[in-house]
């Protein structure tokens, strides 16, 4: 692609903009029991496990009161940048930012496979035991 270069009303030699090679869509590999590569995000895994109890471990930098905190509750929702859990003991709901997330534990098996989007596998529960 070429763009003309103008200087003081006179047309100069056009600048050549290099063309970058386009990434070829090589497709995604679907492995049985695994989320397809394009769907393997934390929020998608959490959405598959809505309604399950979870313990969310978070670290907050530059905090003098506490720099790490643990939240227990039921997963209600998840987005790209947040998790919403509710604590059934207190009735409180927490909107937690993913940027502070360290890891999440579950006291039971978790769902990890989508039953749609080209994935023909059954809903698989992951249990590393």
N, C-alpha and C positions, 0 to 999 in steps of 0.2 A: 504494500500500500504506500502511496506517495502523497506527501503533503507539501504544497507550495510554500516556499519561504519568501517572505516579503521584507524588504528593507527600504525604508524611506520612499515608498511608492514605486520601487523598481522590483521586478521579479528576479530573484536570484536562482541558483541551482536548487532544485527540489531536494528535500531531505528524504532519505530512504529509511523507512521504519522496518526493522527486521520482523519477519513473520515467525511466530513461535509455533512449534509443532503442536498440533492438537492431540490431546490424549485420546487414544483409542479406547472405546468401551469394550473391555475384554470380558465383561460379564462377571458375575460373582459366583463363587463356589458355594454350593449348599451342602453342608455336611450334616448327615442325620444326627439329631439331638443337639444341634447348635443353631443359633440365630444366624440368618444370612448376614454377610459382612456389613451390608448397608443398614441393617437394623440392630446391630449389636452395640447399643448405647445404653448407658445406665438408666436413663429415663424409660426406655422401652422395657428393660428387664423389670424395673419397678412397677410399671403399668401391668405387666403380666402377673404381678404378685400383689395387686391391690387387695385389701382386706386381710392381708397376713400381718402377723406381728413381726416387728423388726427392731433391732437396736442400731441406731445411727451414731457413728463416732465422728466428731468434727473437731477441727483445730482452728482457733482464731488467733492470728498473729497480732502482736503489739497490744495485747489486752492485759492490763495489770491485775484485774480481778481473777480472771480465769482464761487460760489460753486453749484449754481442751474441755469438751463437754460431751456427754452421752445422753441421747434422747431415746426413750423407749415408747413404742406405740404401734398403732395400726396404720399401714400405708393407705392413704386415701387417694392421693394423686401424685403425679410427677410430671415435670416439664423439663425443658432443656437446662434451665438454670435453677430449678427448685424442686423440693420434695415437700409434700404436706402429709404430716402424720397426726394422729389423735391419740391422746393418752386416755384409755377407758377408765383408769382409776381416778383421774382428776377432772376429766371432761375437757381439758385444754387441747387446743389444736396448735400445731407448730408449722410455720412456713420456714423451711430451712433452705439456705442457698447452697447450691452444688459446689460453689467455689471453695467452701469450707469443708467439704466432705472428705473424710479419710477412707472409711469403709463402712459396710453394713453387714450385720449378721442376722440370721434367721434361726429360730429354734426348730424349724421344720424344713422339709424339702422345698425347693423353689422351682417355679415354672420358668423355663428358659426358651421354649420354642413357640413361635407364632403359628397359629393354625391357618394362616392365609399368606398372601403375597408370594405365591409361587412355592411355598414350603409345603410339601405334601406329607411331611412327617407328622406323627401324632404329637400331641402336647406332651413334652417330656419334662419330668420333674428331675431336677439335678440334686443328687445326694452324693457327696464326695466320700462317704464312709466306705 
